[in-house]
Amino acid sequence: MFSIKFCFLFLSVLASLAVGYVIEETSANRPWSHVLDSNNKTYYVYLTPSYSYKAAKATCEKYDLRVLTIESEEESKRVTDLLLSEVGYLYKTFWTSGTRLQDDKLLDYWIWDTTQEKIKFFDWGTGEPTGENENCIQIILNEFSKGSWNSYFCKNSDLTAYVVCETY
């Protein structure tokens, strides 16, 4: 009887150590919380921790990925649906690589920072974009916005959001 209990306890401890090692190894090599496949892209969602835009971009680049770009209304809906299936309507904000360019000729337009291509499709929330200093685009998930875009301050390293990286 003693040996059976001992063997069970021993195996339980070994199993928990093995699981802990695998989780630790996985999180060290792949820090994303969720992997979402859709059409020709794979999206890597980082829910912990939140990042400044600069840190988000560096994190994606570290794994040969780039910060999210959205090229069409269909892709915007697909990404929003994928994110909602993972996190629901809890209030969360996610960086995209959308960036406002302003120059001395007062040109004001938006590009994808990671590709340098002009943005052709927008999914702005009501009243957006706001403020000339809000130079980045975030996706907002909550029960009201449901994935609409928000302009936000990206040059301040204290302001953070979660990040979605993608293959390219």
C-alpha positions, -999 to 999 in steps of 0.1 A, spaced: 0 0 0 28 24 10 47 18 -23 16 24 -44 10 58 -27 47 66 -29 48 58 -66 17 79 -73 31 108 -54 65 105 -71 48 103 -106 26 133 -97 57 154 -87 75 144 -119 45 153 -140 41 187 -124 78 194 -129 77 183 -165 47 205 -172 63 235 -154 94 230 -176 75 229 -208 55 260 -199 86 278 -189 104 268 -221 74 278 -242 70 312 -226 107 319 -229 108 310 -266 73 322 -276 59 349 -254 26 353 -273 -6 343 -255 -26 332 -286 -18 323 -322 -45 330 -347 -44 318 -383 -64 334 -410 -60 332 -447 -24 340 -457 -13 355 -423 -7 342 -389 -14 366 -360 5 364 -327 -14 381 -298 5 393 -268 -18 398 -238 9 401 -211 24 425 -206 12 456 -225 38 475 -244 46 510 -256 45 512 -294 83 512 -296 86 481 -274 57 464 -293 75 469 -326 108 457 -312 91 426 -297 76 417 -331 109 422 -349 127 400 -324 107 371 -337 109 381 -374 73 394 -373 58 429 -377 32 449 -359 -3 444 -373 -13 459 -407 -48 458 -420 -53 460 -457 -90 457 -462 -124 458 -445 -126 420 -447 -92 417 -429 -103 442 -403 -135 421 -396 -115 389 -395 -89 403 -370 -116 417 -348 -135 384 -348 -104 365 -340 -95 389 -312 -131 388 -298 -131 350 -299 -99 351 -277 -106 380 -253 -143 388 -256 -155 423 -249 -132 430 -220 -118 465 -225 -85 460 -244 -65 481 -268 -41 467 -294 -14 484 -314 -15 484 -351 14 497 -372 -8 526 -384 12 559 -381 3 594 -390 29 613 -411 29 651 -409 54 672 -428 63 709 -432 39 712 -461 11 703 -437 4 671 -455 -14 648 -431 -18 611 -440 -15 577 -425 8 548 -434 16 514 -421 49 520 -403 61 484 -409 56 485 -447 56 523 -454 25 518 -475 -3 544 -474 -34 531 -456 -62 526 -480 -89 514 -456 -99 529 -422 -122 516 -395 -123 547 -373 -145 549 -342 -169 578 -338 -150 611 -338 -117 596 -347 -90 604 -355 -86 631 -328 -57 653 -319 -28 661 -340 -4 645 -315 -23 612 -316 -1 596 -343 -7 559 -340 -37 536 -346 -51 512 -320 -79 487 -322 -103 490 -292 -123 460 -281 -152 466 -258 -190 462 -260 -194 496 -277 -165 499 -301 -163 463 -312 -129 466 -329 -131 502 -342 -99 522 -346 -87 549 -323 -59 574 -328 -35 574 -298 -2 589 -285 25 565 -295 56 585 -288 51 584 -250 66 553 -236 43 554 -206 13 547 -227 8 510 -235 -14 486 -253 -13 450 -262 3 439 -294 -7 418 -324 23 407 -345 19 391 -379 38 371 -404 47 388 -437 
